[in-house]
Amino acid sequence: MLDQKTLVKNLMTGKDGKLFLSVDDKPVELMEIDTYSVKANYTNLEYQPVGSYQKFSVPGDVTYTLTFTEAVVRDDLIMEPLLEAAKNGKNISFTFRASANKPDGTQQQLTIEDCIPDGEFDLMTLTPGEIIKRNQSYRINSTPEWFKG
């Protein structure tokens, strides 16, 4: 059982995290990412037996998403392959790895494969006096896995 002192000493913050993109099977750190999230969305089906006042939830399905915001520094890793694939009438799939360093020196890593673009992507959005950023959203077509390495 954790006590408060141990708990507080082991809390992770956003500065402890990184996001990597697999390029030719090698991880490339995406240092231009300032925020990211990997989420699971569980959907349940409702079931109400005849004569029962109560409805019950039955597990239905789950979907996974990856979203992030990047400061625009380079286009060669994601945007060029994405637009080239679209130009050829195809979609593209990416593999990412999310990690966070724990204060005790260990790492928490999540492998995220089969990520396809989903929804609106910023290609170029400019606001005078601000850093140019892009929002990106992916549907993850495989179950994310905790990486042990």
N, C-alpha and C positions, 0 to 999 in steps of 0.2 A: 504494500500500500504506500502511495506517495504522500509525503508530507508537503506542506506549503513551500518550504524553503527549497526542497528538491524540485518541486514542480516549477517554481519561478526560474530557477537556475537553468532548466532545460527547455524553456519556451523558445520556439523558433520564430523569426520575424521574416518579413519580405526580403530583407537584405541577404538572407541565408539561401535564397533560391536562385536557380538558373534554368534556362530552357535551351535544349540542344536540338538541332536538326540533323538527321542522318543524310550525309552526302557521300555517295559512293561507299556506303557502309561504314563511314567514319563520322563520329559526332563532331559537329561544328557548333560552338557556343554562339547563341544569338544574343550578343551583349546589348543590342539595340532594343530589346524587349524591356518595357518598364512594368508591365502588368500581364499576368496570364492566369487562367483558371481552367482546370479540368473538372468536369462535372458529370455526374450520373443523374439521369432522370427516370425514376421508377414510376410505372403506371400500373394501377390495380384495377381489376374489374369488380363491379359490385354484384353481389348475389343476395337476394332476399327470398328465403324459402316461403312457400305458401303458409300462411298462418303465423308468420313471425313478424313482430314489430321491428326487429333489428335487421339492418343490412350488414353484410359481411364483405370484407375485401379479400379478393383472391389475386395473387400475383399474376400480372399480365405480361409485362415486358419491361425492358430497360434500354435506354439509349445513352450514348456518351458524347460529350462535346468538349472541344478545346477552343478557347477564345484567347486572343492576346492583342495587345497594342504595342506597336513598334515605332520607334523614332526612325524616320527615313534616312538611312545611311547607304544602303546598297540594295540593288534589285536582282542580283544574279542568283541568289539562293532560292527565292520563292517566286517573286513576281515574273521574272523572265520565263522560267519553265511553265508557270501557270498560264501565262498569256500565249506562249508557243503552243501548248496543248490545246487551248481554246481555239486558236487560229486553225488548228488541224482537226477541229471537230471532236476533240477528245477531252476527257477529264484527267486529272493527275492525282496521285496519292503520295502522301508524305509520311515519314516516320519521325516522331519526336521523342525526346526523353526529358522529363521534368525531374529536377533534383532539388533537395534542400539539405544543407549541412546542419546537423544537430550540434548543440554546444558541447556534447561529449565526444565529438570528433567523428561520429558515424554519419552516414548519409542515408537519406530516404530518397529512393529513385523509382520513377514510374515510367515504364516503356509504353509508348502510345503509337501503335501502328495503324496502317490503313486509314489515314486521315484525309478525307476529301473535302474540298471547299464547300461551304454551306452558307447560303444567305448572302448578304451584302458584304462586299470587300471594298475597302477604300483603295482606289488606285492613286488618286492625287486630291487631297483636300488641304487647302491652304488658308491660314488666317494670319494677317499681318501681325508681326511682333511675337508670334508663337512658334514653337518647334513643330515641324511638319511630322505628323504621325499617321499611321494606318491602323485601322481595326480589321482584324481577320477572325473568321469563324470557321471551324471545321467540324464535321460529323465524323466520329471515330467508328469505323466499321469492324473493330475487333475489341475484345475486352482488354482494357488496360491491365498491365501486370506489374506487380512490384518486382523490381530488378534486384537481383542479389548478385553482386559482383565484387 
